[in-house]
Amino acid sequence: MKQFQVEVEEGTVCIVRKNALAKRVSITINARSGASATVPWWISKKKAISFVKQNKQWILDKLAKAREMKAESLLQLGDHDDYLLHKENARKFVLQKLEYYNQFYDFPFQRVAIRDQRTRWGSCSGKRNLNFNYRIIHLPIEHADYLIVHELCHLKQMNHSSDFWELVSRAIPEYRKISRELRKM
Ligand SMILES: [Zn+2]
C-alpha cells in the first residue's frame, strides 16, 4: 500500500499514506483537504484501517470544528515508546524461535541483537551475529517464522542463491508467497 482511502462515515474519507520516515501513526485534520493519516512503513493496511476506525469520533468532531474555525488539528498516537515496550519480548520470542528452528538446521551463531530499524527486518553478519527488528513481534506468525529461518540460513549461505532458498524451503515451503507479502507491506 502506498496510499488508500478509509471511509470514516458516509461521505467522509480519511486518506492513509505510508511514510518511511514516520515514527508513529498520526491523523491530520485540515479544513480544506479533510482528514489524512500518516503511518510508518511497518504498519499493515489492516492495522491502519482499524486505527482510523477507532478514532472515528475524534476525526468527525475535529473536522466539524476545523471547518468552522478554518484551523488544523493533529492527533498523534502511537508508538514512540513501542521499541522500549516490546524489545525484551521480541528478544525472548526471537531466541525461542531460533532455538526451535535450529533443532533442525543446527547452525552455530554468536550474538542476537534486537534493534529499532527503519528499513530491514533482519540481517546476519560475517561474524555470525544475527540482528532482528523488534517489530517482528507485530507480524503475523508465519511472517515472523520466515524471517527467523531466512537469517538462520544466511549462517550457511551468505547470499540469496538457489542453494540458500532451497535451505529456507526445508522449513518454510511457502517462503515465496510470504516474502512477497512482506515486501508489499
Ligand atoms: Zn537475506
Backbone and ligand atoms as CSV (ligand in chain L), in Angstrom:
chain,resi,resn,atom,element,x,y,z
A,1,MET,N,N,0.837,-1.197,0.000
A,1,MET,CA,C,0.000,0.000,0.000
A,1,MET,C,C,0.872,1.248,0.000
A,2,LYS,N,N,0.536,2.205,-0.786
A,2,LYS,CA,C,1.226,3.495,-0.750
A,2,LYS,C,C,0.242,4.531,-0.193
A,3,GLN,N,N,-0.956,4.518,-0.772
A,3,GLN,CA,C,-1.998,5.445,-0.351
A,3,GLN,C,C,-3.353,4.795,-0.604
A,4,PHE,N,N,-4.241,4.932,0.352
A,4,PHE,CA,C,-5.592,4.423,0.139
A,4,PHE,C,C,-6.566,5.202,1.019
A,5,GLN,N,N,-7.853,5.013,0.749
A,5,GLN,CA,C,-8.867,5.751,1.492
A,5,GLN,C,C,-9.621,4.841,2.446
A,6,VAL,N,N,-9.938,5.371,3.595
A,6,VAL,CA,C,-10.796,4.651,4.526
A,6,VAL,C,C,-12.046,5.488,4.711
A,7,GLU,N,N,-13.195,4.847,4.584
A,7,GLU,CA,C,-14.443,5.580,4.796
A,7,GLU,C,C,-14.687,5.705,6.297
A,8,VAL,N,N,-14.709,6.941,6.785
A,8,VAL,CA,C,-14.911,7.188,8.211
A,8,VAL,C,C,-16.404,7.112,8.508
A,9,GLU,N,N,-17.157,7.729,7.623
A,9,GLU,CA,C,-18.612,7.776,7.707
A,9,GLU,C,C,-19.065,8.059,6.287
A,10,GLU,N,N,-20.324,7.812,5.997
A,10,GLU,CA,C,-20.770,8.069,4.635
A,10,GLU,C,C,-20.425,9.501,4.217
A,11,GLY,N,N,-19.699,9.637,3.142
A,11,GLY,CA,C,-19.354,10.965,2.650
A,11,GLY,C,C,-18.078,11.552,3.235
A,12,THR,N,N,-17.487,10.864,4.215
A,12,THR,CA,C,-16.242,11.365,4.816
A,12,THR,C,C,-15.166,10.280,4.709
A,13,VAL,N,N,-14.076,10.630,4.078
A,13,VAL,CA,C,-12.991,9.647,3.982
A,13,VAL,C,C,-11.736,10.188,4.646
A,14,CYS,N,N,-10.872,9.251,5.016
A,14,CYS,CA,C,-9.547,9.616,5.527
A,14,CYS,C,C,-8.539,8.992,4.570
A,15,ILE,N,N,-7.632,9.808,4.069
A,15,ILE,CA,C,-6.604,9.302,3.169
A,15,ILE,C,C,-5.435,8.801,4.005
A,16,VAL,N,N,-5.037,7.560,3.791
A,16,VAL,CA,C,-3.939,6.984,4.561
A,16,VAL,C,C,-2.709,6.876,3.661
A,17,ARG,N,N,-1.597,7.401,4.153
A,17,ARG,CA,C,-0.349,7.340,3.388
A,17,ARG,C,C,0.728,6.676,4.212
A,18,LYS,N,N,1.529,5.862,3.536
A,18,LYS,CA,C,2.693,5.252,4.185
A,18,LYS,C,C,3.879,6.181,4.073
A,19,ASN,N,N,4.602,6.318,5.143
A,19,ASN,CA,C,5.773,7.185,5.110
A,19,ASN,C,C,6.931,6.469,5.802
A,20,ALA,N,N,8.004,6.278,5.064
A,20,ALA,CA,C,9.164,5.538,5.591
A,20,ALA,C,C,9.791,6.237,6.792
A,21,LEU,N,N,9.592,7.538,6.905
A,21,LEU,CA,C,10.217,8.279,7.996
A,21,LEU,C,C,9.312,8.459,9.213
A,22,ALA,N,N,8.036,8.135,9.056
A,22,ALA,CA,C,7.103,8.333,10.166
A,22,ALA,C,C,7.457,7.397,11.314
A,23,LYS,N,N,7.434,7.936,12.525
A,23,LYS,CA,C,7.747,7.133,13.708
A,23,LYS,C,C,6.492,6.572,14.338
A,24,ARG,N,N,5.385,7.252,14.101
A,24,ARG,CA,C,4.149,6.809,14.725
A,24,ARG,C,C,2.995,7.138,13.797
A,25,VAL,N,N,1.840,6.635,14.172
A,25,VAL,CA,C,0.654,6.912,13.383
A,25,VAL,C,C,0.133,8.289,13.753
A,26,SER,N,N,-0.222,9.080,12.764
A,26,SER,CA,C,-0.830,10.364,13.085
A,26,SER,C,C,-1.967,10.661,12.119
A,27,ILE,N,N,-2.920,11.431,12.590
A,27,ILE,CA,C,-4.029,11.864,11.739
A,27,ILE,C,C,-4.052,13.383,11.750
A,28,THR,N,N,-4.108,13.964,10.589
A,28,THR,CA,C,-4.166,15.410,10.480
A,28,THR,C,C,-5.515,15.802,9.901
A,29,ILE,N,N,-6.104,16.828,10.489
A,29,ILE,CA,C,-7.385,17.328,10.011
A,29,ILE,C,C,-7.145,18.716,9.435
A,30,ASN,N,N,-7.570,18.901,8.232
A,30,ASN,CA,C,-7.381,20.194,7.588
A,30,ASN,C,C,-8.737,20.665,7.065
A,31,ALA,N,N,-9.034,21.921,7.327
A,31,ALA,CA,C,-10.348,22.453,6.951
A,31,ALA,C,C,-10.629,22.247,5.461
A,32,ARG,N,N,-9.614,22.426,4.637
A,32,ARG,CA,C,-9.832,22.291,3.199
A,32,ARG,C,C,-9.677,20.869,2.681
A,33,SER,N,N,-8.570,20.220,3.074
A,33,SER,CA,C,-8.297,18.908,2.470
A,33,SER,C,C,-8.896,17.729,3.244
A,34,GLY,N,N,-9.440,17.991,4.442
A,34,GLY,CA,C,-10.084,16.912,5.184
A,34,GLY,C,C,-9.128,16.127,6.062
A,35,ALA,N,N,-9.432,14.835,6.249
A,35,ALA,CA,C,-8.646,14.006,7.169
A,35,ALA,C,C,-7.616,13.190,6.404
A,36,SER,N,N,-6.399,13.161,6.931
A,36,SER,CA,C,-5.400,12.273,6.349
A,36,SER,C,C,-4.564,11.657,7.459
A,37,ALA,N,N,-4.171,10.426,7.248
A,37,ALA,CA,C,-3.368,9.722,8.248
A,37,ALA,C,C,-2.021,9.370,7.652
A,38,THR,N,N,-0.983,9.468,8.471
A,38,THR,CA,C,0.356,9.044,8.064
A,38,THR,C,C,0.733,7.857,8.932
A,39,VAL,N,N,1.179,6.798,8.296
A,39,VAL,CA,C,1.539,5.610,9.076
A,39,VAL,C,C,2.965,5.160,8.742
A,40,PRO,N,N,3.681,4.640,9.746
A,40,PRO,CA,C,5.029,4.120,9.484
A,40,PRO,C,C,4.980,2.918,8.524
A,41,TRP,N,N,6.088,2.642,7.886
A,41,TRP,CA,C,6.154,1.613,6.852
A,41,TRP,C,C,5.791,0.219,7.337
A,42,TRP,N,N,5.985,-0.022,8.631
A,42,TRP,CA,C,5.804,-1.402,9.103
A,42,TRP,C,C,4.379,-1.699,9.581
A,43,ILE,N,N,3.515,-0.687,9.529
A,43,ILE,CA,C,2.115,-0.901,9.929
A,43,ILE,C,C,1.352,-1.529,8.771
A,44,SER,N,N,0.597,-2.587,9.035
A,44,SER,CA,C,-0.149,-3.242,7.962
A,44,SER,C,C,-1.375,-2.408,7.597
A,45,LYS,N,N,-1.897,-2.662,6.401
A,45,LYS,CA,C,-3.082,-1.952,5.938
A,45,LYS,C,C,-4.251,-2.173,6.908
A,46,LYS,N,N,-4.370,-3.417,7.364
A,46,LYS,CA,C,-5.452,-3.769,8.277
A,46,LYS,C,C,-5.376,-2.941,9.573
A,47,LYS,N,N,-4.153,-2.830,10.111
A,47,LYS,CA,C,-3.955,-2.051,11.341
A,47,LYS,C,C,-4.252,-0.577,11.111
A,48,ALA,N,N,-3.846,-0.074,9.946
A,48,ALA,CA,C,-4.074,1.338,9.636
A,48,ALA,C,C,-5.575,1.616,9.565
A,49,ILE,N,N,-6.311,0.707,8.939
A,49,ILE,CA,C,-7.770,0.889,8.834
A,49,ILE,C,C,-8.400,0.872,10.219
A,50,SER,N,N,-7.978,-0.063,11.066
A,50,SER,CA,C,-8.610,-0.137,12.388
A,50,SER,C,C,-8.237,1.081,13.228
A,51,PHE,N,N,-7.050,1.634,13.008
A,51,PHE,CA,C,-6.645,2.858,13.708
A,51,PHE,C,C,-7.570,4.023,13.346
A,52,VAL,N,N,-7.855,4.156,12.059
A,52,VAL,CA,C,-8.750,5.235,11.605
A,52,VAL,C,C,-10.147,5.014,12.177
A,53,LYS,N,N,-10.627,3.775,12.120
A,53,LYS,CA,C,-11.983,3.475,12.613
A,53,LYS,C,C,-12.110,3.741,14.113
A,54,GLN,N,N,-11.054,3.377,14.855
A,54,GLN,CA,C,-11.067,3.606,16.303
A,54,GLN,C,C,-11.191,5.088,16.641
A,55,ASN,N,N,-10.673,5.924,15.750
A,55,ASN,CA,C,-10.658,7.359,16.017
A,55,ASN,C,C,-11.718,8.115,15.229
A,56,LYS,N,N,-12.730,7.376,14.821
A,56,LYS,CA,C,-13.816,7.942,14.015
A,56,LYS,C,C,-14.405,9.205,14.642
A,57,GLN,N,N,-14.747,9.099,15.930
A,57,GLN,CA,C,-15.421,10.234,16.574
A,57,GLN,C,C,-14.509,11.460,16.639
A,58,TRP,N,N,-13.245,11.220,16.949
A,58,TRP,CA,C,-12.263,12.325,17.000
A,58,TRP,C,C,-12.171,13.002,15.631
A,59,ILE,N,N,-12.114,12.200,14.596
A,59,ILE,CA,C,-11.997,12.736,13.235
A,59,ILE,C,C,-13.217,13.589,12.892
A,60,LEU,N,N,-14.399,13.056,13.165
A,60,LEU,CA,C,-15.620,13.779,12.816
A,60,LEU,C,C,-15.755,15.081,13.613
A,61,ASP,N,N,-15.435,15.026,14.902
A,61,ASP,CA,C,-15.508,16.225,15.743
A,61,ASP,C,C,-14.545,17.298,15.246
A,62,LYS,N,N,-13.298,16.866,15.008
A,62,LYS,CA,C,-12.271,17.843,14.615
A,62,LYS,C,C,-12.535,18.403,13.217
A,63,LEU,N,N,-13.095,17.555,12.368
A,63,LEU,CA,C,-13.424,18.031,11.022
A,63,LEU,C,C,-14.468,19.132,11.088
A,64,ALA,N,N,-15.493,18.894,11.923
A,64,ALA,CA,C,-16.555,19.885,12.074
A,64,ALA,C,C,-15.976,21.186,12.613
A,65,LYS,N,N,-15.111,21.046,13.630
A,65,LYS,CA,C,-14.515,22.222,14.252
A,65,LYS,C,C,-13.574,22.945,13.286
A,66,ALA,N,N,-12.762,22.157,12.585
A,66,ALA,CA,C,-11.789,22.752,11.661
A,66,ALA,C,C,-12.506,23.544,10.575
A,67,ARG,N,N,-13.638,23.001,10.106
A,67,ARG,CA,C,-14.368,23.686,9.041
A,67,ARG,C,C,-14.965,24.990,9.557
A,68,GLU,N,N,-15.346,24.968,10.810
A,68,GLU,CA,C,-15.909,26.156,11.439
A,68,GLU,C,C,-14.825,27.224,11.634
A,69,MET,N,N,-13.664,26.778,12.156
A,69,MET,CA,C,-12.615,27.723,12.519
A,69,MET,C,C,-11.545,27.875,11.440
A,70,LYS,N,N,-11.610,27.056,10.416
A,70,LYS,CA,C,-10.589,27.030,9.366
A,70,LYS,C,C,-9.209,26.701,9.947
A,71,ALA,N,N,-9.229,25.870,10.960
A,71,ALA,CA,C,-7.970,25.531,11.624
A,71,ALA,C,C,-7.549,24.103,11.306
A,72,GLU,N,N,-6.398,23.757,11.791
A,72,GLU,CA,C,-5.862,22.424,11.559
A,72,GLU,C,C,-5.663,21.723,12.897
A,73,SER,N,N,-5.989,20.437,12.941
A,73,SER,CA,C,-5.762,19.677,14.170
A,73,SER,C,C,-4.883,18.479,13.862
A,74,LEU,N,N,-4.117,18.100,14.842
A,74,LEU,CA,C,-3.236,16.949,14.653
A,74,LEU,C,C,-3.372,15.992,15.820
A,75,LEU,N,N,-3.633,14.744,15.482
A,75,LEU,CA,C,-3.712,13.699,16.504
A,75,LEU,C,C,-2.504,12.793,16.313
A,76,GLN,N,N,-1.713,12.647,17.352
A,76,GLN,CA,C,-0.581,11.737,17.230
A,76,GLN,C,C,-0.744,10.649,18.239
A,77,LEU,N,N,-0.802,9.459,17.737
A,77,LEU,CA,C,-0.985,8.350,18.624
A,77,LEU,C,C,0.083,7.368,18.335
A,78,GLY,N,N,0.386,6.616,19.303
A,78,GLY,CA,C,1.189,5.562,18.885
A,78,GLY,C,C,2.390,5.248,19.671
A,79,ASP,N,N,3.494,5.196,19.012
A,79,ASP,CA,C,4.421,4.175,19.403
A,79,ASP,C,C,5.818,4.665,19.657
A,80,HIS,N,N,6.026,5.902,20.088
A,80,HIS,CA,C,7.450,6.222,20.224
A,80,HIS,C,C,8.113,5.442,21.338
A,81,ASP,N,N,7.312,4.894,22.249
A,81,ASP,CA,C,7.902,4.029,23.265
A,81,ASP,C,C,7.727,2.558,22.913
A,82,ASP,N,N,7.266,2.330,21.706
A,82,ASP,CA,C,6.966,0.969,21.269
A,82,ASP,C,C,8.191,0.062,21.355
A,83,TYR,N,N,9.322,0.583,20.949
A,83,TYR,CA,C,10.559,-0.205,20.952
A,83,TYR,C,C,10.928,-0.639,22.367
A,84,LEU,N,N,10.951,0.335,23.291
A,84,LEU,CA,C,11.312,0.009,24.671
A,84,LEU,C,C,10.324,-0.965,25.286
A,85,LEU,N,N,9.067,-0.768,24.919
A,85,LEU,CA,C,7.999,-1.600,25.451
A,85,LEU,C,C,8.121,-3.047,24.979
A,86,HIS,N,N,8.541,-3.234,23.744
A,86,HIS,CA,C,8.484,-4.568,23.146
A,86,HIS,C,C,9.827,-5.251,22.953
A,87,LYS,N,N,10.913,-4.506,23.221
A,87,LYS,CA,C,12.243,-5.040,22.926
A,87,LYS,C,C,12.513,-6.387,23.617
A,88,GLU,N,N,12.248,-6.447,24.916
A,88,GLU,CA,C,12.578,-7.675,25.650
A,88,GLU,C,C,11.692,-8.841,25.240
A,89,ASN,N,N,10.431,-8.553,24.983
A,89,ASN,CA,C,9.545,-9.604,24.474
A,89,ASN,C,C,10.006,-10.091,23.116
A,90,ALA,N,N,10.462,-9.147,22.310
A,90,ALA,CA,C,10.942,-9.511,20.978
A,90,ALA,C,C,12.174,-10.415,21.107
A,91,ARG,N,N,13.049,-10.078,22.055
A,91,ARG,CA,C,14.256,-10.894,22.248
A,91,ARG,C,C,13.883,-12.323,22.652
A,92,LYS,N,N,12.965,-12.435,23.610
A,92,LYS,CA,C,12.534,-13.761,24.063
A,92,LYS,C,C,11.933,-14.567,22.907
A,93,PHE,N,N,11.075,-13.879,22.164
A,93,PHE,CA,C,10.405,-14.500,21.030
A,93,PHE,C,C,11.418,-15.004,19.999
A,94,VAL,N,N,12.375,-14.140,19.651
A,94,VAL,CA,C,13.372,-14.481,18.629
A,94,VAL,C,C,14.246,-15.648,19.104
A,95,LEU,N,N,14.676,-15.598,20.376
A,95,LEU,CA,C,15.542,-16.669,20.890
A,95,LEU,C,C,14.833,-18.020,20.899
A,96,GLN,N,N,13.541,-17.990,21.280
A,96,GLN,CA,C,12.758,-19.240,21.283
A,96,GLN,C,C,12.628,-19.811,19.876
A,97,LYS,N,N,12.343,-18.915,18.941
A,97,LYS,CA,C,12.166,-19.353,17.552
A,97,LYS,C,C,13.477,-19.874,16.967
A,98,LEU,N,N,14.579,-19.190,17.276
A,98,LEU,CA,C,15.886,-19.627,16.770
A,98,LEU,C,C,16.207,-21.019,17.307
A,99,GLU,N,N,15.915,-21.204,18.600
A,99,GLU,CA,C,16.197,-22.490,19.216
A,99,GLU,C,C,15.357,-23.578,18.542
A,100,TYR,N,N,14.110,-23.253,18.287
A,100,TYR,CA,C,13.208,-24.207,17.656
A,100,TYR,C,C,13.693,-24.611,16.266
A,101,TYR,N,N,13.949,-23.618,15.422
A,101,TYR,CA,C,14.340,-23.943,14.048
A,101,TYR,C,C,15.761,-24.493,13.968
A,102,ASN,N,N,16.579,-24.160,14.950
A,102,ASN,CA,C,17.945,-24.666,14.910
A,102,ASN,C,C,18.050,-26.108,15.405
A,103,GLN,N,N,16.969,-26.651,15.947
A,103,GLN,CA,C,16.952,-28.089,16.218
A,103,GLN,C,C,17.120,-28.819,14.893
A,104,PHE,N,N,16.581,-28.179,13.869
A,104,PHE,CA,C,16.613,-28.771,12.540
A,104,PHE,C,C,17.878,-28.380,11.768
A,105,TYR,N,N,18.194,-27.075,11.745
A,105,TYR,CA,C,19.335,-26.623,10.937
A,105,TYR,C,C,20.683,-26.847,11.631
A,106,ASP,N,N,20.705,-26.551,12.930
A,106,ASP,CA,C,21.927,-26.714,13.714
A,106,ASP,C,C,23.106,-25.888,13.181
A,107,PHE,N,N,22.885,-24.600,12.953
A,107,PHE,CA,C,23.951,-23.682,12.520
A,107,PHE,C,C,24.399,-22.851,13.717
A,108,PRO,N,N,25.677,-22.911,14.092
A,108,PRO,CA,C,26.111,-22.112,15.248
A,108,PRO,C,C,26.102,-20.608,14.958
A,109,PHE,N,N,25.707,-19.814,15.939
A,109,PHE,CA,C,25.763,-18.353,15.788
A,109,PHE,C,C,26.289,-17.725,17.071
A,110,GLN,N,N,26.681,-16.447,16.984
A,110,GLN,CA,C,27.257,-15.761,18.139
A,110,GLN,C,C,26.189,-15.010,18.914
A,111,ARG,N,N,26.031,-13.735,18.580
A,111,ARG,CA,C,25.118,-12.909,19.353
A,111,ARG,C,C,23.826,-12.645,18.607
A,112,VAL,N,N,22.769,-12.372,19.357
A,112,VAL,CA,C,21.499,-11.979,18.755
A,112,VAL,C,C,21.173,-10.576,19.257
A,113,ALA,N,N,20.979,-9.631,18.351
A,113,ALA,CA,C,20.629,-8.267,18.751
A,113,ALA,C,C,19.232,-7.925,18.254
A,114,ILE,N,N,18.519,-7.178,19.079
A,114,ILE,CA,C,17.176,-6.712,18.712
A,114,ILE,C,C,17.284,-5.209,18.521
A,115,ARG,N,N,16.940,-4.737,17.360
A,115,ARG,CA,C,17.139,-3.316,17.043
A,115,ARG,C,C,15.855,-2.643,16.564
A,116,ASP,N,N,15.904,-1.321,16.651
A,116,ASP,CA,C,14.820,-0.496,16.124
A,116,ASP,C,C,15.298,0.003,14.762
A,117,GLN,N,N,14.992,-0.742,13.739
A,117,GLN,CA,C,15.485,-0.418,12.407
A,117,GLN,C,C,14.364,0.100,11.537
A,118,ARG,N,N,14.715,0.975,10.632
A,118,ARG,CA,C,13.727,1.606,9.778
A,118,ARG,C,C,13.338,0.772,8.565
A,119,THR,N,N,14.327,0.117,7.998
A,119,THR,CA,C,14.076,-0.456,6.679
A,119,THR,C,C,14.353,-1.945,6.565
A,120,ARG,N,N,14.863,-2.572,7.623
A,120,ARG,CA,C,15.104,-4.000,7.467
A,120,ARG,C,C,14.502,-4.803,8.605
A,121,TRP,N,N,14.192,-6.039,8.253
A,121,TRP,CA,C,13.605,-6.934,9.244
A,121,TRP,C,C,14.675,-7.723,9.980
A,122,GLY,N,N,15.795,-7.932,9.316
A,122,GLY,CA,C,16.829,-8.710,9.962
A,122,GLY,C,C,18.086,-8.710,9.135
A,123,SER,N,N,19.184,-9.175,9.744
A,123,SER,CA,C,20.425,-9.317,8.994
A,123,SER,C,C,21.315,-10.320,9.716
A,124,CYS,N,N,22.320,-10.765,8.969
A,124,CYS,CA,C,23.259,-11.734,9.516
A,124,CYS,C,C,24.641,-11.243,9.144
A,125,SER,N,N,25.526,-11.111,10.125
A,125,SER,CA,C,26.855,-10.558,9.833
A,125,SER,C,C,27.859,-11.681,9.559
A,126,GLY,N,N,28.976,-11.283,8.971
A,126,GLY,CA,C,30.044,-12.246,8.700
A,126,GLY,C,C,30.616,-12.866,9.969
A,127,LYS,N,N,30.403,-12.171,11.095
A,127,LYS,CA,C,30.877,-12.710,12.381
A,127,LYS,C,C,29.851,-13.646,13.013
A,128,ARG,N,N,28.833,-13.990,12.251
A,128,ARG,CA,C,27.779,-14.910,12.705
A,128,ARG,C,C,26.917,-14.311,13.817
A,129,ASN,N,N,26.748,-12.979,13.756
A,129,ASN,CA,C,25.785,-12.334,14.659
A,129,ASN,C,C,24.481,-12.125,13.907
A,130,LEU,N,N,23.382,-12.323,14.606
A,130,LEU,CA,C,22.068,-12.147,13.984
A,130,LEU,C,C,21.393,-10.900,14.548
A,131,ASN,N,N,20.808,-10.111,13.682
A,131,ASN,CA,C,20.053,-8.918,14.102
A,131,ASN,C,C,18.624,-9.041,13.647
A,132,PHE,N,N,17.726,-8.657,14.529
A,132,PHE,CA,C,16.317,-8.641,14.144
A,132,PHE,C,C,15.676,-7.324,14.541
A,133,ASN,N,N,14.780,-6.883,13.720
A,133,ASN,CA,C,13.970,-5.712,14.000
A,133,ASN,C,C,12.936,-6.104,15.065
A,134,TYR,N,N,12.825,-5.317,16.123
A,134,TYR,CA,C,11.890,-5.674,17.204
A,134,TYR,C,C,10.456,-5.803,16.704
A,135,ARG,N,N,10.158,-5.148,15.562
A,135,ARG,CA,C,8.788,-5.170,15.039
A,135,ARG,C,C,8.368,-6.545,14.547
A,136,ILE,N,N,9.303,-7.483,14.574
A,136,ILE,CA,C,8.977,-8.856,14.201
A,136,ILE,C,C,7.812,-9.374,15.061
A,137,ILE,N,N,7.704,-8.871,16.296
A,137,ILE,CA,C,6.603,-9.366,17.131
A,137,ILE,C,C,5.249,-8.757,16.750
A,138,HIS,N,N,5.260,-7.754,15.879
A,138,HIS,CA,C,3.991,-7.213,15.395
A,138,HIS,C,C,3.506,-7.945,14.138
A,139,LEU,N,N,4.313,-8.847,13.639
A,139,LEU,CA,C,3.961,-9.520,12.379
A,139,LEU,C,C,3.127,-10.767,12.620
A,140,PRO,N,N,2.360,-11.174,11.603
A,140,PRO,CA,C,1.700,-12.488,11.695
A,140,PRO,C,C,2.779,-13.564,11.882
A,141,ILE,N,N,2.419,-14.632,12.574
A,141,ILE,CA,C,3.426,-15.612,12.984
A,141,ILE,C,C,4.162,-16.249,11.804
A,142,GLU,N,N,3.461,-16.494,10.695
A,142,GLU,CA,C,4.156,-17.147,9.572
A,142,GLU,C,C,5.196,-16.223,8.931
A,143,HIS,N,N,4.950,-14.908,9.015
A,143,HIS,CA,C,5.934,-13.958,8.507
A,143,HIS,C,C,7.152,-13.923,9.438
A,144,ALA,N,N,6.882,-13.924,10.733
A,144,ALA,CA,C,7.977,-13.918,11.712
A,144,ALA,C,C,8.825,-15.187,11.568
A,145,ASP,N,N,8.180,-16.329,11.440
A,145,ASP,CA,C,8.902,-17.594,11.277
A,145,ASP,C,C,9.800,-17.560,10.046
A,146,TYR,N,N,9.259,-17.022,8.981
A,146,TYR,CA,C,10.036,-16.933,7.743
A,146,TYR,C,C,11.297,-16.084,7.954
A,147,LEU,N,N,11.149,-14.947,8.645
A,147,LEU,CA,C,12.307,-14.058,8.861
A,147,LEU,C,C,13.387,-14.731,9.708
A,148,ILE,N,N,12.944,-15.485,10.714
A,148,ILE,CA,C,13.889,-16.212,11.568
A,148,ILE,C,C,14.669,-17.217,10.726
A,149,VAL,N,N,13.943,-17.985,9.931
A,149,VAL,CA,C,14.577,-19.021,9.112
A,149,VAL,C,C,15.485,-18.379,8.053
A,150,HIS,N,N,15.042,-17.270,7.480
A,150,HIS,CA,C,15.835,-16.569,6.467
A,150,HIS,C,C,17.225,-16.199,7.022
A,151,GLU,N,N,17.238,-15.558,8.184
A,151,GLU,CA,C,18.532,-15.140,8.751
A,151,GLU,C,C,19.349,-16.343,9.208
A,152,LEU,N,N,18.666,-17.325,9.755
A,152,LEU,CA,C,19.350,-18.556,10.184
A,152,LEU,C,C,20.071,-19.193,8.989
A,153,CYS,N,N,19.437,-19.244,7.851
A,153,CYS,CA,C,20.025,-19.880,6.662
A,153,CYS,C,C,21.197,-19.078,6.101
A,154,HIS,N,N,21.244,-17.775,6.408
A,154,HIS,CA,C,22.404,-16.987,5.978
A,154,HIS,C,C,23.675,-17.401,6.734
A,155,LEU,N,N,23.521,-18.084,7.851
A,155,LEU,CA,C,24.699,-18.573,8.563
A,155,LEU,C,C,25.431,-19.616,7.721
A,156,LYS,N,N,24.665,-20.278,6.872
A,156,LYS,CA,C,25.253,-21.302,5.999
A,156,LYS,C,C,25.546,-20.718,4.613
A,157,GLN,N,N,24.634,-19.895,4.113
A,157,GLN,CA,C,24.742,-19.310,2.774
A,157,GLN,C,C,24.617,-17.794,2.898
A,158,MET,N,N,25.736,-17.085,2.757
A,158,MET,CA,C,25.689,-15.623,2.901
A,158,MET,C,C,25.262,-14.952,1.593
A,159,ASN,N,N,24.230,-15.424,0.991
A,159,ASN,CA,C,23.786,-14.881,-0.306
A,159,ASN,C,C,22.328,-15.288,-0.523
A,160,HIS,N,N,21.785,-14.921,-1.651
A,160,HIS,CA,C,20.433,-15.353,-1.974
A,160,HIS,C,C,20.451,-16.285,-3.192
A,161,SER,N,N,21.354,-17.211,-3.167
A,161,SER,CA,C,21.496,-18.177,-4.266
A,161,SER,C,C,20.377,-19.218,-4.196
A,162,SER,N,N,20.292,-20.054,-5.220
A,162,SER,CA,C,19.263,-21.101,-5.195
A,162,SER,C,C,19.525,-22.087,-4.048
A,163,ASP,N,N,20.814,-22.270,-3.684
A,163,ASP,CA,C,21.119,-23.138,-2.536
A,163,ASP,C,C,20.545,-22.552,-1.243
A,164,PHE,N,N,20.647,-21.219,-1.140
A,164,PHE,CA,C,20.088,-20.545,0.029
A,164,PHE,C,C,18.576,-20.789,0.116
A,165,TRP,N,N,17.874,-20.538,-0.978
A,165,TRP,CA,C,16.410,-20.673,-0.965
A,165,TRP,C,C,15.974,-22.119,-0.752
A,166,GLU,N,N,16.779,-23.025,-1.240
A,166,GLU,CA,C,16.474,-24.445,-1.034
A,166,GLU,C,C,16.510,-24.753,0.461
A,167,LEU,N,N,17.510,-24.164,1.123
A,167,LEU,CA,C,17.660,-24.341,2.569
A,167,LEU,C,C,16.452,-23.758,3.324
A,168,VAL,N,N,16.051,-22.541,2.908
A,168,VAL,CA,C,14.891,-21.890,3.533
A,168,VAL,C,C,13.641,-22.747,3.335
A,169,SER,N,N,13.484,-23.279,2.136
A,169,SER,CA,C,12.254,-24.016,1.800
A,169,SER,C,C,12.086,-25.289,2.622
A,170,ARG,N,N,13.165,-25.794,3.188
A,170,ARG,CA,C,13.043,-27.012,4.009
A,170,ARG,C,C,12.164,-26.770,5.237
A,171,ALA,N,N,12.268,-25.567,5.812
A,171,ALA,CA,C,11.420,-25.261,6.981
A,171,ALA,C,C,10.181,-24.468,6.571
A,172,ILE,N,N,10.307,-23.645,5.538
A,172,ILE,CA,C,9.203,-22.771,5.119
A,172,ILE,C,C,8.927,-23.010,3.626
A,173,PRO,N,N,8.156,-24.046,3.314
A,173,PRO,CA,C,7.921,-24.365,1.887
A,173,PRO,C,C,7.253,-23.215,1.116
A,174,GLU,N,N,6.430,-22.427,1.815
A,174,GLU,CA,C,5.699,-21.343,1.127
A,174,GLU,C,C,6.446,-20.007,1.233
A,175,TYR,N,N,7.784,-20.078,1.328
A,175,TYR,CA,C,8.593,-18.866,1.526
A,175,TYR,C,C,8.392,-17.805,0.448
A,176,ARG,N,N,8.097,-18.234,-0.795
A,176,ARG,CA,C,7.938,-17.253,-1.889
A,176,ARG,C,C,6.763,-16.320,-1.636
A,177,LYS,N,N,5.647,-16.920,-1.297
A,177,LYS,CA,C,4.426,-16.159,-1.031
A,177,LYS,C,C,4.657,-15.208,0.155
A,178,ILE,N,N,5.272,-15.707,1.204
A,178,ILE,CA,C,5.458,-14.897,2.409
A,178,ILE,C,C,6.415,-13.724,2.154
A,179,SER,N,N,7.512,-13.972,1.438
A,179,SER,CA,C,8.454,-12.869,1.206
A,179,SER,C,C,7.833,-11.816,0.293
A,180,ARG,N,N,6.980,-12.269,-0.620
A,180,ARG,CA,C,6.268,-11.309,-1.482
A,180,ARG,C,C,5.343,-10.428,-0.621
A,181,GLU,N,N,4.623,-11.053,0.296
A,181,GLU,CA,C,3.712,-10.297,1.164
A,181,GLU,C,C,4.473,-9.302,2.037
A,182,LEU,N,N,5.618,-9.720,2.532
A,182,LEU,CA,C,6.426,-8.842,3.388
A,182,LEU,C,C,6.908,-7.613,2.608
A,183,ARG,N,N,7.282,-7.805,1.372
A,183,ARG,CA,C,7.769,-6.692,0.564
A,183,ARG,C,C,6.654,-5.701,0.266
A,184,LYS,N,N,5.417,-6.210,0.226
A,184,LYS,CA,C,4.282,-5.338,-0.102
A,184,LYS,C,C,3.782,-4.534,1.093
A,185,MET,N,N,4.191,-4.926,2.279
A,185,MET,CA,C,3.674,-4.265,3.494
A,185,MET,C,C,4.088,-2.800,3.571
L,1,ZN,ZN,ZN,18.703,-12.379,3.055
